[in-house]
């Protein structure tokens, strides 16, 4: 299917949930154990993970899900121009200078912006307006991320040329069922690729980070009577948006995060983190060959909340990447959606109709 311009599917001036992914050139294992060269490049996954933390802390974009594998990666992002609108001009300049520093330390980390550097942005209204827009632009997030990894990898092996196969792929998620299925698809990538057997073994995924954070919270709750040390380790999921979005109890508005580690504190699913992880574990047992187990009693109600039947859910999560192009959602939602620029319809593929009709 022909690739549409990014601006025809999503824009930095609107809130949009988008699944993005990119592959290394010729699908070589340039971020893992390469059987051809005999070299191991797992350390590049750590580079990307650290860069994602920097992006999550400074962009006006929520990081909902991630999976970094040996020859590709997946992210689920939510643009937040409403949060960026709450930032003062100096805050916009400081964030941009942390993402694109004019001066760096010896280890490559950004130096603290000077007054002159900040003024060079805040004193130019047109430049300030452009940078404010970039901070909620998913294309700029991906541009800086992919460029950083490619350039550092080439320096790492003293090579030149392309690192990524093509421009990144992006699919807009239109409804709750598409968002839930996509985040699960991303989190289960290592298990489906037989690189891990369980969620806790799925390195560099948001599922692993959320599970570790949940375990730490459990331990902390048991030790609630003991004061927390000042140098306590930060939560593993600090850069991720929270899972639960309680529409009745949640704060109305942008909910900008005060932690400095992520864009906002607004959740994105009508599930708690524990319920989401439980659903992931149940799905992994059903989808991955050789894994045994039965459906937990509380799993079907979770699916019913977003209008999915069990068979539909399994079909979506096992083949999400091949079912959807440009936009993803229930068939009726895709049929109602029009491209932003040309207003043309998005085609509902036959496989999507079959997946949602599964019983």
C-alpha positions in Angstrom: 0.0 0.0 0.0 1.3 3.5 -0.9 2.8 5.4 2.0 1.0 8.6 2.8 2.8 11.8 3.9 3.0 12.0 7.7 0.9 15.2 7.8 -2.0 13.3 6.1 -2.2 10.9 9.1 -1.2 12.9 12.1 0.0 16.4 13.0 2.0 17.9 15.9 -0.8 20.3 16.7 -3.3 17.6 17.7 -3.3 14.8 20.3 -2.7 11.5 18.5 -1.6 8.0 19.5 0.8 6.5 16.9 2.6 3.2 16.6 6.0 3.7 15.0 8.7 1.2 14.1 12.0 1.1 12.2 14.3 -1.6 10.9 18.0 -1.8 10.5 19.4 -2.0 6.9 18.8 -5.4 5.2 17.4 -6.5 8.6 20.9 -7.2 9.8 21.3 -7.7 13.6 23.0 -4.3 14.2 21.5 -4.0 17.7 22.1 -7.5 18.9 24.1 -10.8 18.3 25.1 -10.7 14.6 25.7 -14.3 13.3 27.4 -13.0 10.2 30.2 -10.9 11.8 30.2 -12.8 15.0 30.0 -9.5 16.9 27.5 -8.6 19.6 25.9 -5.1 19.5 23.5 -5.4 22.5 25.0 -2.3 23.9 23.2 -0.3 21.2 19.9 -1.2 22.7 21.1 0.5 25.9 22.0 3.6 23.8 18.5 3.7 22.5 16.9 3.1 25.8 18.8 5.9 27.4 17.9 8.2 24.5 14.2 7.3 24.9 14.5 8.4 28.5 16.0 11.8 27.4 13.2 12.2 24.8 10.4 11.3 27.3 11.8 13.8 29.8 11.9 16.7 27.3 9.5 16.2 24.4 5.8 17.0 24.7 5.1 13.4 23.8 4.1 10.5 26.0 6.0 7.2 25.7 3.2 4.5 26.1 5.1 1.4 25.0 8.5 0.2 23.7 10.3 -2.9 22.5 13.9 -2.8 21.3 15.0 -5.9 19.4 18.2 -6.9 17.5 17.2 -5.6 14.1 14.2 -3.3 14.7 12.3 -1.4 17.4 8.7 -0.5 18.1 7.3 2.5 20.0 3.8 3.6 20.9 3.7 7.4 21.3 1.0 10.0 22.1 1.7 13.6 21.0 0.7 16.2 23.6 0.5 19.7 22.2 -1.8 20.6 25.1 1.1 20.0 27.5 3.5 22.0 25.4 1.1 24.9 25.4 1.5 25.1 29.2 5.3 25.6 29.0 6.7 29.1 29.2 9.0 30.2 26.4 12.2 29.7 28.5 11.0 26.1 29.3 10.6 25.4 25.6 14.1 26.7 24.9 15.7 24.7 27.7 14.0 21.5 26.7 15.1 21.9 23.1 18.7 22.7 24.1 18.8 19.5 26.1 17.6 17.5 23.1 19.9 19.4 20.6 22.7 20.9 22.8 25.1 23.4 21.4 27.7 22.3 23.9 28.3 18.8 25.3 30.3 17.1 28.0 33.1 14.7 27.1 30.6 11.8 27.5 28.2 13.3 25.0 25.6 14.5 27.6 24.3 18.0 27.1 25.7 20.9 29.1 23.4 23.3 30.9 22.1 25.9 28.5 23.5 29.4 28.9 21.4 32.5 29.1 22.7 33.5 25.6 21.7 30.1 24.1 18.2 30.4 25.7 17.8 34.0 24.5 18.8 33.0 20.9 15.5 31.0 20.9 13.2 33.1 23.1 14.2 36.3 21.3 13.2 35.0 17.9 9.4 34.5 17.8 9.4 32.6 14.6 12.1 30.2 15.8 10.4 29.8 19.1 7.1 28.9 17.4 8.8 26.3 15.2 10.6 24.7 18.2 7.4 24.7 20.3 5.8 22.7 17.4 8.7 20.3 17.1 8.4 19.4 20.7 5.1 17.7 20.1 6.0 16.3 16.7 6.5 12.5 16.5 8.5 12.9 13.3 11.1 15.0 15.1 11.2 12.5 18.0 12.0 9.7 15.5 14.4 11.9 13.5 16.6 12.7 16.5 16.4 9.1 17.8 17.3 7.4 14.6 19.9 9.9 13.7 21.6 9.5 17.1 21.7 5.7 17.0 22.9 5.6 13.4 25.7 8.1 13.8 26.9 6.6 17.1 26.8 3.0 15.6 28.9 4.1 12.6 31.5 5.7 14.9 31.4 2.5 17.0 32.5 0.3 14.1 34.2 3.0 12.0 31.7 2.5 9.2 29.8 4.8 6.9 26.5 4.5 5.1 22.9 3.7 6.0 22.0 2.1 9.3 18.2 2.1 9.0 16.5 0.4 6.1 14.0 3.1 5.3 12.0 5.9 6.8 10.1 4.8 9.9 6.7 3.3 9.6 3.8 5.0 11.4 0.2 3.8 12.1 -2.3 6.1 13.9 -4.4 4.3 16.5 -8.0 5.5 16.3 -9.7 3.8 19.3 -9.2 2.1 22.6 -9.2 -1.4 21.1 -6.5 -0.5 18.6 -4.4 1.2 21.3 -4.7 -1.8 23.7 -3.9 -4.3 21.0 -1.0 -2.3 19.7 0.7 -1.8 23.0 0.3 -5.5 23.8 1.7 -6.4 20.3 4.7 -4.2 21.0 5.3 -5.6 24.5 5.0 -9.2 23.3 7.4 -8.8 20.4 10.4 -10.6 22.1 8.1 -13.5 23.2 6.6 -13.9 19.7 10.1 -13.8 18.2 11.2 -16.5 20.6 13.8 -14.2 22.2 12.2 -14.5 25.6 9.8 -16.9 27.3 8.2 -14.5 29.8 7.5 -10.8 30.4 10.3 -10.5 33.0 12.8 -11.9 30.5 11.7 -9.5 27.7 14.5 -7.0 28.0 14.1 -3.4 26.8 10.3 -3.5 26.7 7.8 -1.4 28.5 6.2 -4.5 29.9 9.5 -5.5 31.7 9.9 -1.9 33.1 6.3 -1.8 34.3 6.6 -5.3 35.9 9.8 -4.3 37.7 8.2 -1.1 39.0 5.1 -3.0 40.2 7.4 -5.4 42.1 9.3 -2.5 43.7 6.0 -0.9 44.7 4.9 -4.2 46.3 8.1 -4.4 48.3 7.8 -0.7 49.3 4.3 -1.2 50.5 5.4 -4.0 52.8 8.2 -1.7 54.2 5.9 1.4 54.5 6.9 1.9 58.1 10.6 2.4 57.1 11.7 5.8 55.7 12.8 5.8 52.1 16.5 6.6 51.6 17.3 9.9 49.9 19.3 8.0 47.2 16.6 5.4 46.5 16.8 4.0 42.9 14.3 5.7 40.5 11.4 3.7 39.3 12.2 1.6 36.2 9.1 2.9 34.4 9.8 6.6 35.2 9.9 7.6 31.5 6.7 5.7 30.6 3.2 7.2 30.8 1.1 5.5 33.5 -1.2 2.8 32.3 -4.4 3.5 34.1 -6.6 6.4 33.0 -9.5 6.6 35.5 -11.7 9.0 33.6 -13.9 9.6 36.7 -11.1 10.2 39.2 -8.3 11.5 37.0 -7.5 15.2 36.9 -9.0 17.1 33.9 -6.6 18.8 31.5 -3.0 18.2 30.3 -1.8 16.7 33.6 1.8 17.8 32.9 4.2 15.7 34.9 6.1 17.3 37.8 8.7 14.5 38.0 10.8 15.7 35.1 11.1 12.2 33.7 8.1 12.1 31.4 5.7 14.5 29.6 2.5 13.9 31.6 0.9 11.8 34.2 -2.2 11.0 32.2 -2.9 7.3 31.6 -4.1 5.7 28.4 -6.0 2.5 29.2 -9.1 1.6 31.3 -6.9 -0.9 33.1 -4.5 -0.8 36.0 -0.9 -1.7 35.4 -1.4 -5.0 37.2 -4.5 -5.9 35.1 -2.6 -5.0 31.9 0.3 -7.2 32.8 -2.0 -10.0 33.7 -3.7 -9.7 30.3 -0.3 -9.7 28.6 0.7 -12.9 30.4 -2.5 -14.6 29.5 -2.1 -13.5 25.8 1.5 -14.7 25.7 0.4 -18.2 26.9 -2.3 -18.3 24.2 -0.2 -16.9 21.3 3.3 -18.4 21.9 3.6 -22.0 20.8 4.6 -24.4 23.5 3.4 -22.3 26.4 0.6 -23.8 28.6 -2.0 -22.2 30.7 -5.7 -21.4 30.9 -7.6 -18.2 30.6 -7.7 -16.3 33.9 -11.3 -15.8 35.2 -11.0 -12.0 35.0 -9.5 -11.8 31.4 -12.7 -11.8 29.3 -14.2 -8.8 31.2 -11.0 -6.8 30.4 -11.5 -7.4 26.7 -15.2 -6.7 26.8 -14.5 -3.2 28.2 -12.9 -2.3 24.9 -15.4 -4.2 22.8 -13.2 -7.2 21.8 -14.0 -10.9 21.8 -11.3 -13.3 22.9 -10.6 -14.6 19.4 -10.5 -11.1 18.0 -8.0 -10.1 20.6 -5.6 -13.0 19.8 -5.9 -12.3 16.1 -5.1 -8.6 16.5 -2.1 -9.1 18.9 -0.5 -11.9 16.9 -0.6 -10.1 13.6 -1.1 -6.4 14.4 1.8 -5.2 12.2 0.4 -6.8 9.1 -3.2 -6.0 9.6 -3.0 -2.2 9.6 -1.5 0.5 7.4 -1.6 4.2 8.1 -4.4 3.9 10.7 -5.7 1.2 13.1 -8.9 0.7 14.8 -12.3 -1.1 14.7 -13.6 -1.3 11.1 -16.3 1.2 11.6 -13.8 3.7 13.2 -11.4 3.3 10.2 -14.4 3.8 7.8 -15.3 7.1 9.5 -11.8 8.5 9.4 -10.5 10.7 6.6 -7.0 11.7 5.8 -6.1 15.2 7.1 -5.1 16.8 3.8 -7.1 15.1 1.0 -10.1 13.9 3.1 -10.0 10.6 1.3 -11.2 7.4 3.0 -8.9 4.8 4.6 -9.5 1.3 3.2 -10.6 -1.4 5.7 -8.7 -4.5 4.8 -10.6 -7.8 4.5 -8.3 -9.4 7.1 -9.3 -6.7 9.6 -13.0 -7.4 9.1 -12.2 -11.1 9.6 -10.3 -10.4 12.8 -13.0 -8.4 14.4 -15.7 -10.9 13.3 -13.8 -13.7 15.0 -15.9 -15.6 17.6 
